[in-house]
Amino acid sequence: MSSSPTRVCFHLQVKPHRLAEYAERHAAVWPDMLLAIEAAGRRNYSLFLREDGLLIGYYETDDDAAAQAALEADLRTAAWEAQMSEFFVTLGGRPDQSAPRLAEVFNLEDQLTAIVAAD
């Protein structure tokens, strides 16, 4: 029996005057960056951007600490993250490493699985 992946959700604040440019850059992320994210073990990765600049990110991984360490050490990610850091309000480091995580308080599949397992 395999364990469920870790689901990670994070938030950042994009500078309001850079929203369009941020979205445009993410319409065509550098291929090397995409490959680095995949090699680090992140899957089902999405970003959601609200009109006021609130950015919510979500991904799944088997080991978040290992994925973060892999991205931090991967030479392909440094230039992308340096450029992206300019888009955020008060960010203390690389976006991938510094984004505050949100606690998961509900997951439909987990609770449905628990119901089935209890029967």
C-alpha positions as CSV (number, residue, x, y, z in Angstrom):
1,M,0.0,0.0,0.0
2,S,1.5,3.3,-1.0
3,S,1.1,6.4,1.1
4,S,-0.6,9.5,-0.2
5,P,1.6,12.3,-1.5
6,T,2.1,15.4,0.6
7,R,-0.1,18.2,-0.6
8,V,1.6,21.7,-0.3
9,C,-0.2,25.0,-0.5
10,F,1.6,28.3,-0.2
11,H,1.0,32.0,-0.7
12,L,2.8,35.1,-1.9
13,Q,1.9,38.6,-2.7
14,V,2.7,39.8,-6.3
15,K,3.3,43.6,-6.7
16,P,0.0,45.0,-8.1
17,H,1.8,46.9,-11.0
18,R,3.5,43.6,-12.1
19,L,0.5,41.3,-12.3
20,A,0.2,41.1,-16.1
21,E,3.9,40.6,-16.5
22,Y,3.9,37.8,-13.8
23,A,1.1,36.0,-15.6
24,E,2.8,36.4,-19.0
25,R,6.1,35.0,-17.7
26,H,4.2,32.0,-16.3
27,A,2.4,31.3,-19.6
28,A,5.8,30.1,-20.9
29,V,8.1,29.0,-18.0
30,W,11.6,28.2,-19.1
31,P,11.8,24.5,-20.1
32,D,14.9,24.0,-17.8
33,M,12.8,25.3,-14.9
34,L,9.9,23.0,-15.7
35,L,12.3,20.0,-15.9
36,A,14.0,21.0,-12.6
37,I,10.6,21.1,-10.8
38,E,9.7,17.7,-12.2
39,A,13.1,16.2,-11.3
40,A,12.7,17.5,-7.8
41,G,9.6,15.4,-7.4
42,R,6.8,18.0,-7.5
43,R,3.6,17.1,-9.4
44,N,0.2,18.6,-10.0
45,Y,1.8,22.0,-9.6
46,S,-0.5,25.0,-10.1
47,L,-0.5,28.7,-9.4
48,F,-3.6,30.8,-8.9
49,L,-3.4,34.7,-9.0
50,R,-6.1,37.0,-7.6
51,E,-6.7,40.5,-9.0
52,D,-5.2,42.1,-5.9
53,G,-1.9,40.1,-6.3
54,L,-2.6,37.3,-3.9
55,L,-0.8,34.2,-5.3
56,I,-1.7,30.8,-4.2
57,G,0.4,27.8,-5.2
58,Y,-0.3,24.1,-4.9
59,Y,1.7,21.0,-5.6
60,E,2.0,17.4,-4.5
61,T,5.3,15.6,-3.6
62,D,6.4,12.5,-1.8
63,D,9.0,14.5,0.2
64,D,8.7,18.2,0.4
65,A,12.0,18.8,2.2
66,A,13.8,16.8,-0.4
67,A,12.0,18.6,-3.3
68,Q,12.9,22.0,-1.8
69,A,16.6,21.0,-1.3
70,A,16.8,19.6,-4.8
71,L,15.4,22.9,-6.3
72,E,17.7,25.0,-4.1
73,A,20.7,23.0,-5.3
74,D,19.7,22.8,-9.0
75,L,21.6,25.4,-11.1
76,R,18.7,25.6,-13.5
77,T,16.5,27.2,-10.9
78,A,18.6,30.1,-9.5
79,A,18.3,32.5,-12.4
80,W,14.5,32.0,-12.7
81,E,13.9,32.4,-9.0
82,A,16.1,35.5,-9.0
83,Q,14.0,37.1,-11.7
84,M,10.8,36.0,-10.1
85,S,11.7,37.4,-6.7
86,E,11.4,40.9,-8.1
87,F,7.7,40.4,-8.5
88,F,6.9,39.8,-4.9
89,V,6.2,42.2,-2.0
90,T,8.5,41.7,1.0
91,L,10.0,38.3,0.2
92,G,13.0,37.3,2.3
93,G,14.8,35.0,-0.1
94,R,14.1,32.8,-3.1
95,P,10.4,32.5,-3.9
96,D,10.5,28.7,-3.9
97,Q,12.2,28.5,-0.5
98,S,10.6,31.4,1.3
99,A,6.9,31.1,0.5
100,P,4.8,30.7,3.6
101,R,2.9,27.4,3.7
102,L,-0.8,27.0,4.5
103,A,-2.1,24.3,6.8
104,E,-4.4,21.8,5.1
105,V,-7.6,21.5,7.2
106,F,-9.8,19.5,4.8
107,N,-9.4,17.0,2.0
108,L,-12.4,15.3,0.4
109,E,-10.5,12.2,-0.8
110,D,-8.9,11.6,2.6
111,Q,-12.3,11.8,4.4
112,L,-14.0,9.6,1.9
113,T,-11.3,7.1,2.2
114,A,-11.7,7.1,6.0
115,I,-15.4,6.4,5.6
116,V,-14.8,3.5,3.3
117,A,-12.1,2.1,5.6
118,A,-14.4,2.3,8.6
119,D,-17.1,0.3,6.9
